[in-house]
């Protein structure tokens, strides 16, 4: 560095800035101040600064490399450097010297305690007279009382924090207890509500299919009304339980590869009858009919059915409802849009649309029934998939709900092979009973459910024996060696879980199929049943056709089907 650089001679400059150093454009040292050279002899001419000092930001404590670009961005800021070979920390400010391109750092040691000065063998004369570090040292020397007061304050604060932490721990424990109680209550209520529903839906299905004899048209219509009302009540119970599961963070998605067209077709079939009654035109529009999406198939259907049901419900007779899908390969997501020509939604009501237990005011809430849970459940299920929901609507012209489900690597198929479906008639063709016709043990303490299931199975060419508690079920299995057991879980004397465990402990019954048939449908119930040895799990109310199909799926290969 020459005198012309700073219009001051070198000796005066070193006295004012004993910790300065000069760098070239490659961040190599050209010159160092006298005291800095004494304290850090390793920091010498020609060495790159990043080899000796680390730059760190006090707010983030993250090391950075020193570059010309960084200096340009922070030329008005303070740099904190720490030596890699000593305890020296420097506080500096940079100046850019353009011709030739060089960088001058002016600074001083960042000394926070007197012992740091002694460790570095510094004296006050080593500091430039302008430096605020001297003021810091003087303050440190004359404020021991303040430091003691600060230590006392810290101790008191730590004590207060400890007390508050203990209070929060107790509150969290109580909250956990309340959450467990709520889960137990929901599980119990699920059982109590589903048990009578199982009888209602099972009996109505059996009557409608003529299990108890032929009925006239008026009787069939009444039975169908009973079944329709029962299914509506079941859907409300399921929505309430799903909302509770999601709120408790206990709903987990069962992700798999899903054929999008199959899901859409199944969802449309679900609302087909409702739409036909109102002469509403249903249609499916897909930009690609051979797409596989990674999602929870059952929950995806639940989302689409909720949206389609709402659209059909709020669309006047003779209108139209469409389900449209579109692949967005750029964002790797799939969009499902449910569009209708319904009554529409006012702009002020859109912001309240996804709130639970909320129905829109005015004429809408008086004319149309519902709990206001459907759209809330749609939103939460879509968010569980990592997606989003958008809605566009205009009063009197209709609405369009669009959900976007992300899926990395959308798969398109060369051939579309929809999964085979097996109806009850295909399972139980008009074959005469043979001597090895499967024998089914039905264990259930509810007499109506027991009769309903027994009658339906016998009407479908299956032999049935009954047990009304867990002890009786274990005894009858040992006596009759049934082909398969339908085991209720909540029973007197011995519950279904213990009964399954007893049977599995006997080598003679380790391979016998057992299907848990229970009204308990909370998170973990299925896993508990499978863990003790059940082969499958069905929650009540169970669809009778599905029950027969499940039974035949689990029967041994050599049994008559």
C-alpha positions in Angstrom: 0.0 0.0 0.0 1.4 3.4 -1.0 1.0 6.8 0.6 -1.0 7.9 -2.5 -3.7 5.3 -1.8 -5.0 7.0 1.3 -3.4 10.5 1.3 -1.7 9.5 4.6 1.6 7.9 5.4 1.9 4.3 6.2 3.0 4.7 9.9 0.1 7.0 10.7 -2.3 4.6 9.1 -1.0 1.6 11.1 -1.3 3.5 14.3 -5.0 4.4 13.6 -5.8 0.9 12.3 -3.5 -1.7 13.8 -5.8 -4.5 12.7 -6.3 -3.6 9.1 -5.6 -5.8 6.1 -5.6 -5.3 2.4 -6.8 -8.0 -0.2 -6.6 -8.3 -3.9 -9.5 -9.4 -6.2 -8.7 -13.0 -5.5 -9.1 -12.5 -1.8 -5.4 -12.9 -1.2 -3.5 -10.8 1.5 -1.4 -7.9 0.2 -0.7 -6.2 3.6 -1.6 -6.5 7.3 -1.6 -4.1 10.3 1.3 -4.5 12.8 -0.8 -5.8 15.7 -2.7 -8.2 13.5 0.6 -9.5 12.2 1.8 -10.0 15.7 -1.4 -11.8 17.0 -1.8 -13.9 13.9 1.6 -14.6 12.4 0.0 -17.3 10.2 -2.0 -14.6 8.4 0.7 -13.5 6.0 1.1 -12.0 2.5 -0.1 -14.2 -0.4 -2.5 -16.3 1.8 -6.2 -16.4 0.9 -8.3 -15.0 3.6 -10.8 -17.9 3.6 -7.9 -20.2 4.5 -7.5 -18.4 7.9 -10.7 -16.7 8.8 -14.4 -17.8 8.8 -17.1 -15.3 8.2 -20.3 -15.8 10.3 -23.5 -14.1 10.9 -24.5 -13.7 14.5 -28.2 -14.1 13.8 -27.8 -17.4 12.0 -24.4 -18.6 13.0 -23.8 -19.9 9.5 -20.3 -19.8 8.0 -19.9 -18.1 4.6 -17.0 -17.6 2.2 -15.7 -14.1 1.7 -16.0 -13.0 -2.0 -15.9 -9.7 -3.9 -19.6 -10.0 -4.5 -20.3 -10.5 -0.8 -18.3 -7.4 0.0 -20.1 -5.3 -2.6 -23.5 -6.3 -1.1 -22.4 -5.6 2.5 -20.1 -2.7 2.1 -22.2 -0.7 4.6 -22.3 -3.6 7.1 -20.1 -5.1 9.7 -18.1 -8.3 9.1 -17.4 -10.7 12.0 -14.3 -12.9 11.3 -13.0 -15.7 13.5 -9.5 -17.1 13.2 -9.1 -20.8 12.5 -5.8 -21.0 14.4 -6.4 -18.8 17.4 -9.1 -17.3 19.7 -9.1 -14.0 17.8 -12.4 -12.6 16.5 -12.4 -9.5 14.4 -15.1 -6.9 13.9 -14.5 -5.0 10.6 -15.9 -2.8 7.9 -14.8 -3.1 4.2 -13.7 -0.4 1.7 -13.5 -1.1 -2.0 -10.4 0.4 -3.8 -11.1 0.3 -7.5 -7.8 1.0 -9.3 -6.4 -1.5 -9.2 -9.3 -3.6 -7.6 -8.4 -4.1 -4.0 -10.4 -4.4 -0.7 -9.4 -2.8 2.5 -10.8 -4.1 5.9 -10.6 -1.7 8.9 -11.3 -3.3 12.3 -10.4 -4.3 15.7 -10.6 -7.4 18.0 -14.1 -8.3 19.2 -13.2 -8.5 22.9 -16.1 -9.2 25.2 -14.2 -10.1 28.4 -11.0 -9.0 29.9 -9.6 -12.5 30.0 -9.8 -12.6 26.2 -7.4 -9.7 26.1 -5.0 -11.6 28.4 -5.3 -14.7 26.2 -4.4 -12.7 23.1 -1.7 -10.8 25.0 -3.3 -7.5 24.0 -2.9 -4.2 25.8 -4.9 -1.0 25.5 -2.3 0.6 23.3 -3.0 -2.1 20.7 -6.4 -0.7 20.1 -7.0 2.3 17.8 -8.1 5.3 19.9 -11.3 5.7 17.9 -12.4 2.1 18.6 -15.5 1.5 20.7 -14.0 -1.7 22.0 -12.1 0.5 24.6 -15.5 1.8 25.8 -16.7 -1.8 26.1 -13.7 -2.8 28.2 -14.2 0.1 30.5 -17.9 -0.7 30.9 -17.0 -4.3 31.7 -14.5 -3.2 34.3 -16.9 -0.9 36.1 -20.2 -2.9 35.9 -19.7 -6.0 38.0 -22.8 -5.2 40.0 -24.8 -5.1 36.8 -23.5 -8.5 35.9 -24.4 -10.0 39.3 -27.9 -8.5 38.9 -28.2 -10.0 35.5 -27.1 -13.4 36.8 -29.8 -13.1 39.5 -32.4 -12.2 36.9 -31.4 -15.2 34.8 -31.8 -17.5 37.8 -35.2 -16.1 38.6 -36.2 -16.4 34.9 -35.0 -20.1 34.9 -37.1 -20.8 38.0 -40.2 -19.2 36.4 -39.7 -21.1 33.2 -39.4 -24.4 35.2 -42.6 -23.7 37.0 -44.4 -22.8 33.7 -43.0 -25.9 32.0 -44.4 -28.1 34.8 -47.8 -26.4 34.4 -47.7 -27.0 30.7 -46.7 -30.6 31.2 -49.7 -31.1 33.5 -52.0 -29.3 31.0 -50.7 -31.5 28.1 -51.2 -34.6 30.2 -54.8 -33.6 30.9 -55.3 -32.7 27.2 -54.0 -36.1 26.2 -56.4 -37.7 28.7 -59.4 -35.7 27.3 -58.4 -36.7 23.7 -58.2 -40.4 24.7 -61.6 -40.1 26.4 -63.1 -38.5 23.3 -61.7 -41.3 21.1 -63.1 -43.9 23.5 -66.5 -42.1 23.4 -66.5 -41.9 19.6 -65.6 -45.5 19.4 -68.3 -46.5 21.8 -70.9 -44.3 20.0 -69.8 -45.8 16.7 -70.6 -49.2 18.0 -73.9 -48.2 19.5 -75.1 -46.4 16.4 -73.8 -49.0 13.9 -75.3 -52.0 15.6 -79.0 -51.1 15.1 -78.1 -49.7 11.6 -76.6 -53.0 10.7 -79.9 -54.7 11.5 -82.0 -52.1 9.6 -79.9 -52.2 6.5 -79.3 -56.0 6.6 -83.0 -56.8 7.0 -84.1 -54.3 4.4 -81.6 -55.7 1.9 -82.8 -59.3 2.7 -86.5 -58.3 2.3 -85.8 -56.5 -0.9 -84.1 -59.6 -2.4 -87.0 -61.8 -1.3 -85.1 -63.8 1.3 -88.3 -63.9 3.4 -90.7 -64.3 0.5 -92.1 -62.1 -2.3 -93.6 -58.6 -1.6 -95.9 -56.4 -3.6 -94.7 -53.2 -5.3 -95.8 -50.9 -2.5 -94.0 -53.0 0.1 -90.8 -53.1 -2.0 -91.0 -49.3 -2.3 -91.3 -48.9 1.5 -88.4 -51.2 2.1 -86.2 -49.3 -0.3 -87.2 -46.0 1.5 -86.1 -47.6 4.8 -82.8 -48.7 3.2 -82.2 -45.3 1.7 -82.9 -43.5 5.0 -80.5 -46.0 6.8 -77.7 -45.4 4.3 -78.2 -41.6 4.7 -77.9 -41.9 8.4 -74.8 -44.1 8.0 -73.2 -41.5 5.8 -73.8 -38.8 8.4 -72.2 -41.1 11.1 -69.2 -41.8 8.9 -68.7 -38.1 8.1 -68.8 -37.2 11.8 -66.2 -40.0 12.6 -64.0 -39.0 9.7 -64.0 -35.3 10.8 -63.1 -36.5 14.4 -60.3 -38.7 13.1 -58.7 -36.0 11.0 -59.0 -33.5 13.8 -57.2 -35.9 16.1 -54.5 -36.5 13.5 -55.4 -40.2 13.4 -56.5 -40.6 9.8 -53.8 -42.2 7.6 -54.2 -42.6 3.8 -53.8 -46.0 2.2 -51.9 -44.9 -0.9 -51.8 -47.1 -4.0 -51.9 -46.8 -7.8 -55.5 -45.9 -8.7 -57.1 -46.1 -12.1 -58.7 -42.6 -12.5 -61.4 -43.6 -15.0 -62.5 -46.5 -12.7 -62.8 -44.1 -9.8 -64.7 -41.5 -11.8 -67.1 -44.1 -13.2 -67.8 -45.6 -9.7 -68.4 -42.1 -8.3 -70.9 -41.3 -11.0 -72.7 -44.6 -10.6 -73.2 -43.7 -6.9 -75.2 -40.6 -7.8 -76.8 -42.0 -10.9 -80.2 -42.9 -9.3 -80.4 -39.5 -7.6 -79.7 -37.7 -10.9 -82.2 -39.8 -12.8 -85.0 -38.9 -10.4 -84.4 -35.2 -11.2 -83.7 -35.9 -15.0 -80.2 -34.4 -14.6 -77.8 -35.2 -17.4 -74.5 -36.8 -16.0 -71.4 -36.9 -18.0 -67.7 -37.7 -17.7 -65.1 -35.7 -19.6 -61.5 -36.9 -19.5 -58.5 -35.5 -21.4 -56.8 -38.9 -20.9 -58.7 -42.1 -20.2 -55.7 -44.1 -19.3 -54.2 -42.4 -16.2 -52.9 -44.0 -13.0 -52.8 -41.7 -9.9 -51.1 -42.4 -6.5 -53.9 -41.8 -4.0 -56.2 -43.4 -1.4 -58.8 -44.9 -3.7 -61.6 -45.0 -1.1 -61.0 -41.5 0.1 -60.7 -40.2 -3.5 -64.2 -41.7 -4.2 -65.5 -40.1 -1.0 -64.3 -36.7 -2.2 -65.8 -37.1 -5.7 -69.1 -38.5 -4.4 -69.5 -35.6 -1.9 -69.0 -33.1 -4.7 -71.2 -34.9 -7.1 -74.0 -35.4 -4.6 -73.9 -31.7 -3.7 -74.1 -30.7 -7.4 -77.0 -33.0 -8.1 -78.7 -31.9 -4.9 -78.5 -28.1 -5.8 -79.2 -28.5 -9.5 -82.8 -28.0 -10.6 -84.7 -30.7 -12.5 -83.5 -31.1 -16.1 -80.0 -29.6 -15.5 -76.6 -31.1 -16.0 -73.7 -32.2 -13.8 -70.3 -33.1 -15.3 -67.1 -34.7 -13.8 -64.0 -33.5 -15.7 -60.4 -34.6 -15.3 -57.3 -32.9 -16.7 -53.6 -34.0 -16.4 -51.2 -31.2 -15.7 -47.8 -32.8 -16.5 -45.9 -29.5 -15.9 -47.0 -29.4 -12.2 -47.3 -33.2 -12.0 -50.8 -33.1 -10.7 -54.3 -34.2 -11.7 -57.4 -31.9 -11.6 -60.9 -33.1 -11.0 -63.7 -30.6 -11.7 -67.3 -31.1 -10.8 -69.4 -28.6 -12.8 -73.1 -28.0 -12.5 -75.9 -25.8 -13.7 -77.3 -25.4 -10.2 -78.5 -22.5 -8.1 -75.0 -21.1 -7.5 -73.3 -19.5 -4.5 -73.2 -15.9 -3.5 -69.6 -14.4 -3.3 -70.1 -13.5 0.4 -70.9 -17.1 1.2 -67.9 -18.7 -0.6 -65.6 -17.9 2.4 -67.8 -19.9 4.8 -68.4 -22.8 2.4 -65.8 -25.1 3.9 -66.5 -24.4 7.6 -67.9 -27.5 9.5 -71.5 -27.6 10.5 -72.2 -24.5 8.4 -75.1 -24.2 6.0 -75.6 -21.0 4.0 -78.3 -18.7 5.2 -81.4 -17.5 3.5 -83.5 -19.6 1.2 -80.7 -22.2 0.7 -80.7 -23.4 4.3 -84.5 -23.7 4.5 -85.0 -25.5 1.2 -82.2 -28.1 1.3 -81.3 -30.5 4.0 -77.8 -31.5 5.3 -75.3 -31.1 8.1 -72.8 -29.0 6.3 -70.0 -31.6 6.9 -69.6 -32.8 3.3 -67.4 -29.9 1.9 -65.4 -29.7 5.2 -64.6 -33.3 4.8 -63.7 -32.8 1.1 -61.3 -30.0 2.0 -59.6 -32.0 4.8 -59.2 -35.2 2.7 -57.8 -33.2 -0.3 -55.3 -31.5 2.1 -54.3 -34.9 3.4 -53.3 -35.8 -0.2 -51.3 -32.6 -0.3 -53.8 -31.0 -2.7 -56.0 -28.0 -2.9 -59.7 -27.1 -3.5 -60.9 -24.1 -5.6 -64.5 -23.1 -6.4 -66.1 -20.7 -8.9 -69.8 -19.9 -8.8 -72.4 -17.5 -10.0 -75.9 -17.2 -8.6 -78.4 -18.8 -10.9 -75.8 -20.2 -13.3 -74.1 -22.9 -11.4 -70.8 -23.8 -9.7 -67.5 -25.5 -10.4 -65.5 -27.2 -7.7 -61.9 -28.1 -8.7 -59.6 -30.3 -6.7 -55.9 -30.6 -7.6 -54.1 -33.8 -6.4 -50.3 -33.8 -6.8 -48.7 -36.9 -8.1 -45.1 -37.2 -9.1 -44.7 -39.1 -12.3 -48.3 -39.4 -13.6 -48.6 -42.8 -15.2 -50.5 -43.3 -18.5 -51.4 -46.8 -19.6 -51.2 -48.1 -23.1 -54.2 -50.3 -22.5 -57.1 -49.7 -20.2 -58.1 -52.8 -18.3 -60.8 -52.0 -15.7 -60.8 -54.3 -12.7 -63.1 -57.2 -12.8 -66.2 -57.0 -10.6 -68.0 -60.0 -9.2 -71.7 -59.7 -8.4 -73.5 -61.8 -5.8 -75.2 -63.8 -8.6 -71.9 -64.7 -10.0 -70.6 -65.9 -6.7 -73.7 -67.9 -5.8 -74.9 -69.4 -9.0 -77.8 -71.7 -8.9 -75.9 -74.8 -7.8 -77.3 -77.4 -5.5 -75.7 -77.8 -2.1 -73.1 -80.5 -2.0 -72.0 -82.5 1.0 -68.9 -80.2 1.4 -70.9 -77.0 1.3 -69.0 -74.4 3.5 -70.1 -74.2 7.1 -70.0 -70.7 8.5 -70.0 -69.9 12.3 -71.6 -66.5 13.0 -70.7 -65.2 16.5 -72.7 -62.2 17.6 -74.5 -61.2 20.8 -77.1 -59.1 19.0 -80.0 -61.4 18.2 -81.4 -59.3 15.3 -78.0 -59.1 13.6 -77.5 -62.8 14.2 -80.8 -63.7 12.5 -80.3 -61.2 9.7 -76.8 -62.5 8.7 -77.8 -66.1 9.2 -80.9 -65.9 7.0 -78.9 -64.1 4.2 -76.1 -66.6 4.2 -78.5 -69.5 4.1 -80.4 -67.9 1.2 -77.0 -67.9 -0.6 -76.3 -71.6 -0.2 -74.1 -71.5 2.9 -74.6 -73.6 6.0 -74.6 -71.6 9.2 -74.2 -72.3 12.9 -74.5 -69.6 15.6 -72.7 -68.5 18.8 -73.8 -65.7 21.1 -70.6 -65.0 23.0 -66.9 -65.5 22.7 -66.8 -68.6 24.9 -69.5 -70.3 23.0 -67.8 -69.4 19.7 -64.5 -71.1 20.8 -66.4 -74.2 22.0 -68.4 -74.5 18.7 -65.3 -74.1 16.6 -63.7 -77.0 18.4 -66.8 -79.1 18.1 -67.9 -78.4 14.5 -64.7 -77.3 12.7 -66.4 -74.6 10.5 -65.0 -73.5 7.2 -64.9 -69.9 8.3 -65.9 -67.8 11.3 -67.6 -64.4 11.4 -66.6 -63.0 14.7 -68.2 -60.0 16.4 -65.7 -58.1 18.6 -67.8 -56.7 21.5 -69.5 -59.7 23.2 -70.2 -60.8 26.8 -68.2 -63.4 28.8 -65.3 -63.3 26.3 -64.9 -60.6 23.6 -64.1 -61.4 20.0 -60.4 -60.4 20.3 -59.8 -62.9 23.1 -61.8 -65.6 21.3 -59.7 -65.1 18.1 -56.5 -65.3 20.2 -57.7 -68.6 21.9 -58.4 -70.1 18.6 -55.1 -69.1 17.0 -53.3 -70.6 20.0 -54.6 -74.0 19.0 -52.6 -75.6 16.2 -55.8 -77.2 14.8 -57.2 -73.7 14.0 -54.2 -71.7 12.9 -55.3 -71.7 9.2 -59.1 -71.4 9.7 -60.3 -68.1 8.1 -61.7 -65.6 10.7 -63.4 -62.4 9.6 -63.9 -59.7 12.3 -67.3 -58.2 11.9 -67.7 -55.3 14.3 -69.4 -51.9 14.8 -66.2 -50.4 16.1 -64.7 -48.4 13.3 -62.1 -46.1 14.8 -58.5 -45.8 14.0 -56.6 -48.8 15.2 -59.6 -51.2 15.4 -58.7 -53.0 12.2 -55.1 -53.3 13.2 -56.0 -54.8 16.6 -58.2 -57.4 14.9 -55.5 -58.3 12.4 -52.9 -58.4 15.1 -54.7 -61.1 17.2 -55.1 -63.3 14.1 -58.2 -62.2 12.1 -57.8 -62.6 8.3 -60.0 -59.7 7.5 -62.1 -56.9 9.0 -65.5 -55.5 8.1 -67.2 -52.7 10.0 -71.0 -52.7 10.6 -73.4 -52.0 9.0 -72.0 -54.4 6.4 -73.3 -54.7 2.8 -74.6 -58.2 2.6 -73.4 -58.8 -1.0 -69.9 -57.6 0.1 -70.1 -59.9 3.1 -70.8 -63.0 0.9 -68.1 -61.9 -1.6 -65.6 -61.6 1.3 -66.5 -65.0 2.7 -65.9 -66.7 -0.6 -62.6 -64.8 -1.0 -61.3 -66.4 2.2 -62.7 -69.9 2.0 -60.1 -72.6 1.4 -59.6 -73.5 -2.3 -61.1 -77.0 -1.9 -64.4 -75.7 -0.4 -67.4 -75.5 -2.7 -68.0 -71.9 -4.0 
